[in-house]
């Protein structure tokens, strides 16, 4: 019973009421690696990146036109409507719909282990819709760059992530121009500066691959940034040379910095887009990347303080297989440190999914999914930095955060208590691992809603 509960809660997204527990938890987890659907119906129904880029361009064009007309309209009694607001509303709606689809997929999924991995990688390669240009792209980023590659090679996911318009816009890569590129020289002749932006290159080295303090220098950041010039978003720029054939990733040769590059002591003489890709390929196989990825996976699945032996096994597997992600997940399934470790404190996302899956509720009462996670302190695709949301208990276990969860537990319980017996649900989810304190609290509750609220806000439910 305890091992089945661990499989559902720590590897998966929480058990569901009435669900039969897996007889062989490890086989149940391994089987999900062959049954995962990267494009379920709720996600397939959403607009893709091409449509979102078009919305963003139209919104920007409308805003520019409105600003140009503002002076002429200043003397009129009625101010003009802000241009582009309709399209920006569409992008906000796209964000809300994508959060809803992500939540629906997680609640209904028969492969919750792989869904958890999707969420893990989406947070590893974090973007934030707090940036207006990224507003509508958070879902498309996860659905197009993460989901199709979650069971493949790390290098393939890395390449997809760094080319996605969400990442290019979030870290200002779409504005990066090689100092000696054709466009920069033309702009300079007209007295207009167009310069290099190092944001994406820095985060690739610091967060996406090698990790902090792993031996790369500022010169490596600059050289990688030069190699990546030309990686931009087609369909946005006004200049025909930069606009590309259509919305989406576009390599714009006129802004690429010419010449060879040297990163981490290796010279790259490739031309054009191939130069940046060659560097990414080497970073994806680098020993420091293996160590960085292994540490983050061990922290997420085993303990806030990652067990060194598990980190080493994951690292060795990454290097042996060239970053085969499915092989890494099998190491996790077999790891005693994950099965026997102390429970991990659930993030608001994890806890909410566990509550909804356990009770059969499709969404929190009175709120959209996007609003609910904002209120609980973990707005989807909205971390405070490119490092993503933290994965340790101190970030989520504060008194105010717990109080908000208790309030949500009460609302869910009031809505579902007539359909859910708290004692029966507790037994199904936790069996003999349910603490005596929680068992007594449920038994002594004055009403069904109170008993269910106590279970949903219990230490067992707060942890995985």
N, C-alpha and C positions, 0 to 999 in steps of 0.2 A: 504493500500500500504506500509506504513512504517513498519508494523509488518511483512508482507511478505518479505520485503527486509532484515529485521533483521534476520528472519529465514534462509534466503539463505546465508547471509554474516557472521553473527556472529556464528550461530550454524553450518552452512554448509561451503562450500568452495567457495561461490560466485555464482551469478546467471549466466545463460547461455543465449546467444542471441536467441530470439525466443521462449524461454521457458515460459510456462503458469505459472503465479505465483500461489502458493497454496491458495485456498479460505479459508482454516482453517489452518494457519501456525502451530499451536501446534499439531493438529491431523496429519499433514504431517510429523512432526518430530517424533512423537510417532510411526507412522506407519513404519518408517525406522527400528525400533528396531525389527521388525518381518520379514523384507525383505532383510536383510544384507547377502551378500555372502562372507564368509571368505576366499574363495579360487577361485577368478575369474581367467579366462583363462590366462591373461598375467603373473600372479604369478605362476599358476600351471605348466607353461611351463619352469620354471627356475630350475636349479639344486638344490637339497635339501642339507641339512647339511651333509648327508653321503658322497655324491660326493665331497663336498667342503673339508671335513676332509681328504679324500684321496688325493685331489690335494695338500693340505697343507703338508701332510706327504711326498709326492713325491718331492715337492719343497724343503723341508728341507733336505731330503736325498740327493738330487742332489747337494745342496749347501755344505753339509758336504763332499761329495766325491770330489767336486771341490777344497775345501780347502786342503784336504789331498794330492791332486795331485799338488798343486800350487808350492811347493818347487822343485819337480822333473822337472816341466815345466819351471822354472824360467830362465834356461839357453837357452831355445829354442827361436828362433826369433819370434815365434808367441805364444802369451799367450793363454791358454785354455779358451774356453767359460765358463762363470760363470755357475755353475751347478744350476739346478732348475729354470732357468729364464723362460723357457716355461710354467712351472706350475704357477709361480708367475704372468705371463702375463694372464694366464687363470683366476686366482683369481681376477686380476684387471678387466678383461672383465666381470667376474661375478658381480662385484660391479657396473660397468656401466650399465649392463643389468638390474640389480635389481632396480637401481634408475629410469631407463626408465619405467620399469613395474609399479613401485609405482606411477609415474607421470601419466601414461596412465590410471591406475585404478581410480585415483582421478579425472581426467578430465571426464571420462565416467560414473562415479558412479551415480546411482539413489538413493544412500543412503549416501549423503555427510556428514550428521551429524555423522554417525558412522565412516566414514573414518577419519573425524577430530579427533574423539576419539582414533582411532588407532594411529594417529600421536602424540596425546597427551601422551599416555601411552608409546609409543616408546621413547619419549623424557624423560619421567619420569624415565624409566629404561634404561638410556642411555649407549650405547657402542660407541666406536670410531674406524673407520677403518683406522685412522692414525697409529694405531699399526699394524705392518706388519702381525702379526699372525691373526688379525681380518679382514684383508683386504677383503676377499670374503664373510664374514659372516654377514655383516650388514643387508642385505635384508632378508636372511634366518631367522635371529633373529626376525625381525618384523613379518615376514610372518608365522613363526611357533610358536613363544612364545607369541605374542601379539594378532594377528588377531583371532585365534580360541577362545580366552578367553575374548575378549573385551566386550561381553555381559553376561559374567558369574560371578563367584565369584572372588574377589580380591585375595583370598588365592590360587586359582588355577592358576591364572596368575603369582603370585609370585613364586610358585613352578616351573612353566615352565620356567620362566625367569632365575632363579638361577641355573637351570640345563642345560641351553642351552650352547653349546660350545662357542658361541660368548662371553657370559658373563664370563665363566670360563677362557677363554684365555685373555680377556681384563683385568680382575682384578687378573690375575696370580694365580687363584685358582687351575689350573691344576698342578702347581708346589708345592703346599702346602703339607707338610708331617708332620704327627704327630710325635713329638719328641720321643715318646716311642713306636712308631709303629714298626712292624716287620721289615719293610724295613729300617727305620732309624737306628735300632739297628745293622742290618747287615752292613749298610754303615759305621756306627761309628766304627765297628770292623776293617774295612779296612782303617780307617783314613779319611773317606769322610763325610762331614757334609751335612745332609738333614734337612731343617728347615721348620718351620711354616710360612705361609704368611697370613697376616691379612687384606689384601686389600678388598676382597669380604665381609668379616664379617663387616668391618667398614662401607662400603657403604650400606649394607643391613640396618643397624641400622640408619645411618645418612641420607640417601637419599631415600631408597626404602620403608621403613616402618615408624619408629618412628619420624624421623626428628631430626635436630640438637637441642642440649640443651634440651633434654627431659628426663634426669635423668639416662641414661645408663652410665656406667663407662668404663674405659680402660679394667678392668677385664672382663666385659661383652663381649667386642670385642674379647678378647683373648679366652674366653670360647666358643663363637660362632665359632671362627675360628677353634678351636680344634674339635668341633662337626662336622664341614663341611669337615674335612680332609677325603680324599677318594673320594670326588666329583670331578671327572676329566673327561677328554675327551678320550674315547676309540678310538683306531685306530691310535694313534700318537706315544706313547712311544715305545722304543725299547725292554724294559723288558717285557717278556710275562705276568708277574703278573699284569702289569699296562695297557697293551695294550687292554685287554678286548676282547669280542667276535666280535666286529665290530666298525665302525666309529660312533661316537655320544656320548651321555652321558654314563658314566660308573662309578659305585661305586667300587673303588679299595680297598678292605678290608686291604691289606698289608700296606697301608699308613695311615689308620685311627687311630687316637689317642684313645687308650682304656680307659675305665672308664666312670663314670658319669660326667655330666657337670652341672654348676649352672649359669643361665642367668637371670638377673633381679630378683634375689632372689628365683627363682624356680629351683628345682633339676630335671634333666632329666637323667633317668637311662636306656633309650632305647639303643639298640645295633646297630652298623652299620649306614646305611643310615637313618634309622628311627629316629635316635637321632636328626640330623639336621632338618629333616622334622617336627618333633614335635615342635621344637623351632620356625620354620617358621610359623607353624599353629598358635601359640600363638601370635607371632608378627603381623600376619595378622589381628587378632581380637583386638589388643591392642587399648585402647582409644587414645593414642598418635598417632597411625597410622591413626585412623579415623579423627583426627584433621588435621594431615599433608595432607592427601589426599583431605579432604574437602577444605582446604585453597588453594591448588594448582588448583583444579577444579574451585573454585570461582574466582581465579585470572585469569584463562584462559578465562572463559566465561563472567565474569561480569566486572571486573575492575582490574587495576594494584594493587590498594589497595583493597584487597578483602572485600566486605561488611560483617561485623560481623554477621548480622542476617542470611545471606545466608550460611555462613560457619557453623553456629550452626545447621541449619536445615539439611545440608548435613552430618555433623558429627553425628547427632542423627539418621539419616536414616542408615548410615553405621553401627552404633552400633546395631540398632534394627534388621537389616536384616543380620547381620554377613558379611557385605561387599558385598552385592548383587549389582553389578555395574549397571545393568539395572534399578534398583530402584533408584539409585543415579541420573541417567540421567533423569528420570521422574521428580525428584525434580528440576533439572535444567530447564526442559521445562516449568515447572509451575512457575518459579521464576520471579517475577516482576523486580528484580534487574538486570536480564540479558536483559529483553525486554526494560527496561526504562533507562538503564545506558548509560553513555557517551561512544562513540565508542572506541574500542581498536585499537591500531596501529598494522597494519599487519606486520608480519615477512616477510622476502624475500620469503619464501616458500608459505605463505598464499597469498601474493600479486601476485606472479607469477601465481599461480593457478587461482586466480580471473581474471587476465588479459586474460589468455588462455581460460578459460571457457566462458568469456564474448564475446570474439571475434571468438571463434570456432577454433583457431589455436591449432595445436597438440603439437608443441614444439617451443621454441624460435628460431628465424632465425639464422642459421649458427652454432648452438651449440648442443651438446648432453645435455640431461637433467642434467647429473652430472656436466658438465662444466659450464652450465648456473648458477646453484645454487652456485657453488664455486665462480664464478665471482660476484654474488650478495651478498656474505658474509655469506651464510648459507649452506655450503656443507652438503649434506644428510649423516646422520649417522657419522658425523665428528665433534662433539662438542669439545670444548677445555678441558673438564673435565667430570668426571662421573656425574656431576650435570646436564648435558644436556645444551641446549640452554636456555638463559634467556627468560622470558615471559612478559617483560615490555618494554614500549616505549623507554626509554633512550638507550637501547642496539641497537636499530634499526633505530632511527630517526636522525642520524647524517647527516651533509651536504654531505659528500662523498657518503654515502649509498643512499641518495635521488637522487643524481646526476646519480648514476648507474641505478636507476630505470627509470629516465627520458630518459636515452639513450636507454634502453630496450623498453620503451613505444614508442619511435620514430621508432625503427626498426620494431616493431610489426605493428604499424600504417601504415608505408610505404608498408608493405606487404599485409595488409588486408583492407585498406581504401576503395578500389573499391567495396568491398563486404559488408561493414558495414557502416551504417549511424550513425554518432556519436550522433546526437540529438535524433534519435529514440531509440538508445541503452541506452542513459542516462535516457530517460523517462521511459523505461521499467525497468531498474535496480533500479532507485531511486524515480521516480515519483515526488511528491510534496516535498520530503525531499532533492532534489537536491538544493544546494545553488544558490542564484542569481549570485554570482561571477562566479561559474563554468558554469552556464547556459549562461551567457553573453560571457565568454571566448570561449565557443564552437561555439556560434552563430557568433561571430566576427572573427573566424579563417579564414585565407586566403585560405585554401584548406581543402579538406576532410582528408588527412593524418594529417594535423596539428590539426584539430578539434578532431580527434580520439586520437592523442597523448596527447592532453590536458585533455581529459576525463580519459585516462588510468593513467595519472600522477596527477590527481586531488586529493584534500583532501578526497573526498568521496571514491575514489578507494584505497587510502592509508590506510583507516581504515575499520574496520568491526563492 
